[in-house]
Amino acid sequence: MRRIYVEWPQPAKALMLCFPAFFILSFILTALKLPFWAVLIPISLAGVSVFSLGFCIFRDIRNTATTWSRLYRESKNIAPDGFTIADLPTIKGMGFIYMLMGAMFVAGSLWTVFTTAR
């Protein structure tokens, strides 16, 4: 994981850190007894960052998915032309799943805000 962070291009590198940072921020805001809607803002931002990271991977922006596949091959000592489960289409599929996860985070927090509004 550390090597992925070091060698990934910049948009993906920053987005990879935004998700846990926003998620932890939501727990801190809960501990500070802020209003419920204020706690959902970082959760929505975490969803946006996961969606954006998935988009970078899915569209292979600045070779994000290619770098991930290459790093996996190197870590398992697989030849560049050898078959692995972490080929580029599989990694891009994972990026699409990240996009869905991010959309679910945002949709869930918006749903919660609108259904619990008083």
C-alpha positions as CSV (number, residue, x, y, z in Angstrom):
1,M,0.0,0.0,0.0
2,R,2.8,2.4,0.8
3,R,4.4,1.8,-2.6
4,I,1.1,2.5,-4.4
5,Y,0.9,5.8,-2.5
6,V,4.5,6.7,-3.4
7,E,4.2,5.9,-7.1
8,W,0.7,6.9,-8.0
9,P,0.2,10.1,-9.9
10,Q,-1.0,13.1,-8.0
11,P,-4.8,13.3,-8.3
12,A,-5.1,9.7,-7.2
13,K,-2.6,10.1,-4.4
14,A,-4.5,13.0,-2.8
15,L,-7.9,11.4,-3.2
16,M,-6.6,8.2,-1.6
17,L,-5.9,10.2,1.6
18,C,-9.1,12.3,1.5
19,F,-11.4,9.4,2.1
20,P,-10.1,8.3,5.5
21,A,-9.5,11.9,6.5
22,F,-13.1,13.0,5.9
23,F,-14.4,9.8,7.5
24,I,-12.4,10.3,10.7
25,L,-13.5,14.0,10.7
26,S,-17.1,12.8,10.8
27,F,-16.3,10.9,14.0
28,I,-14.6,13.9,15.5
29,L,-17.6,16.1,14.7
30,T,-19.9,13.6,16.3
31,A,-17.8,13.6,19.4
32,L,-18.0,17.4,19.5
33,K,-21.8,17.1,19.6
34,L,-22.3,19.1,16.4
35,P,-25.7,19.0,14.6
36,F,-26.4,15.9,12.7
37,W,-26.3,17.6,9.3
38,A,-22.8,18.9,10.0
39,V,-21.6,15.4,10.6
40,L,-23.0,14.2,7.2
41,I,-21.0,16.9,5.3
42,P,-17.6,15.1,5.8
43,I,-19.3,11.7,5.0
44,S,-20.6,13.2,1.7
45,L,-17.1,14.6,1.0
46,A,-15.6,11.2,1.7
47,G,-18.1,9.8,-0.9
48,V,-17.0,12.4,-3.4
49,S,-13.4,11.6,-2.9
50,V,-14.0,7.8,-3.3
51,F,-16.0,8.5,-6.5
52,S,-13.3,10.7,-7.8
53,L,-10.6,8.2,-7.0
54,G,-12.7,5.5,-8.8
55,F,-13.0,7.8,-11.8
56,C,-9.3,8.3,-11.9
57,I,-8.8,4.5,-11.8
58,F,-11.6,3.7,-14.2
59,R,-10.6,6.2,-16.9
60,D,-6.8,5.5,-16.2
61,I,-6.2,9.2,-15.7
62,R,-2.4,9.8,-15.6
63,N,-1.9,6.0,-15.8
64,T,-3.3,5.3,-12.3
65,A,-4.7,1.9,-13.2
66,T,-1.6,1.0,-15.3
67,T,0.7,1.9,-12.4
68,W,-1.4,-0.2,-10.0
69,S,-1.3,-3.2,-12.3
70,R,2.5,-2.8,-12.8
71,L,3.1,-2.6,-9.1
72,Y,1.1,-5.7,-8.5
73,R,3.0,-7.6,-11.1
74,E,6.3,-6.5,-9.7
75,S,5.4,-7.4,-6.1
76,K,4.4,-10.9,-7.2
77,N,7.3,-11.4,-9.6
78,I,5.0,-11.9,-12.6
79,A,6.4,-11.2,-16.1
80,P,5.0,-8.1,-17.8
81,D,3.3,-10.3,-20.4
82,G,2.1,-13.0,-17.9
83,F,-1.5,-13.4,-16.8
84,T,-2.6,-12.1,-13.5
85,I,-5.9,-11.4,-11.9
86,A,-4.9,-7.7,-11.5
87,D,-4.8,-7.0,-15.3
88,L,-5.8,-3.6,-16.4
89,P,-9.5,-4.4,-17.1
90,T,-9.9,-5.9,-13.7
91,I,-8.3,-2.8,-12.0
92,K,-10.6,-0.5,-14.1
93,G,-13.6,-2.6,-12.9
94,M,-12.4,-2.0,-9.3
95,G,-12.4,1.7,-10.2
96,F,-16.0,1.5,-11.3
97,I,-16.9,-0.2,-8.1
98,Y,-15.2,2.6,-6.2
99,M,-17.4,5.1,-8.2
100,L,-20.5,3.2,-7.1
101,M,-19.3,3.1,-3.4
102,G,-18.7,6.9,-3.5
103,A,-22.2,7.5,-5.1
104,M,-23.7,5.3,-2.3
105,F,-22.0,7.4,0.4
106,V,-23.3,10.6,-1.1
107,A,-26.8,9.3,-1.8
108,G,-27.0,7.7,1.7
109,S,-26.0,10.9,3.5
110,L,-28.4,13.0,1.4
111,W,-31.2,10.5,2.0
112,T,-30.5,10.7,5.7
113,V,-30.6,14.5,5.7
114,F,-33.9,14.7,3.8
115,T,-35.7,11.9,5.6
116,T,-34.7,13.1,9.1
117,A,-35.3,16.8,8.5
118,R,-37.5,18.4,11.2
